[in-house]
Amino acid sequence: MRKIGAGSALIALGVLAVALMGWWAGALPAAGALSTETALVRIGAGETPSYTVPPGGEETITVEVVGAVDLGAVTVHLAYDPAQVQVTGCTALPPTGADLALCNPSHSPGVVRFSLLATEGVNGAFPLFSLNLRALAPSGTTAQLALTAPQFADIGGVDTPVEVSGGALVISGPDQPAEAVIRLDPAHSEIAPGQLAAVGVQLDVTAARPVVAATMLLQYDPQIVRPVQCTASAGSTVQGACNINFNRTQGLIKFNLLAVE
């Protein structure tokens, strides 16, 4: 029910955005002369935008605009390598006077999209959105964070000059301790041809970050073994489904778990 509700909310939000854009186009005055002011969209607040985190570590960055003059419509893209960095959160930070501010962390693989609408215009320097990033790559990796501004217009709908300044996530240091460990119990088993054996899958989680839901895959050699049954342990605090037929050709069993406490 929550997933359906979330989808409905997204659809309603999309309709709202279209309605606002239509109202904005009809309400704004005719396009005027191109502004000679050059604004800057940048990561950070003027410091060198290079953030050092350990493998598995997290960092929050802020994207801001400086030198905005009667800014009416903005679209900003932040591109990253999803093999090196994971976006775990995106928060729009609408300035005073903004009618609409949206941050979409899943616009496309490796691209975050931010949109701003201000019918009366916004000016000066202010943050646009913040991102929570998690380092996925090993130590010694520098993950580039590139900004583009495909739309940057004043209240008359005229494109205004804008520069962009990206940044980087420098992944350095020892790995962060794992917050969840998946293991087999027993880790090794010896069975005779035609014999049945039971293997348990254990999920150990730290108290610092409880797991609410998880999807796991167990791979086996279909030329050697064949799964016949999969059940949750009695008294388990999780519920979900175990699909032993997820992919028998490749030898994959899929677990979908949901915490009930």
Sequence and secondary structure as in RCSB ss.txt:
>XXXX:A:sequence
MRKIGAGSALIALGVLAVALMGWWAGALPAAGALSTETALVRIGAGETPSYTVPPGGEETITVEVVGAVDLGAVT
VHLAYDPAQVQVTGCTALPPTGADLALCNPSHSPGVVRFSLLATEGVNGAFPLFSLNLRALAPSGTTAQLALTAP
QFADIGGVDTPVEVSGGALVISGPDQPAEAVIRLDPAHSEIAPGQLAAVGVQLDVTAARPVVAATMLLQYDPQIV
RPVQCTASAGSTVQGACNINFNRTQGLIKFNLLAVE
>XXXX:A:secstr
 HHHHHHHHHHHHHHHHHHHHHHHHHHS          EEEEESSSS  EEEE TT EEEEEEEEEEEEEEEEEE
EEEE  TTTEEEEEEEE   TT SEEEEEEEEETTEEEEEEEEEEEEEEEEEEEEEEEEE S TTEEEEEEEEEE
EEEETTS B  EEEE EEEEE SS    SEEEEEESS     TT     EEEEEE TTS  SEEEEEEE  TTT 
        TT SEEEEEEEEEETTTTEEEEEEEE  
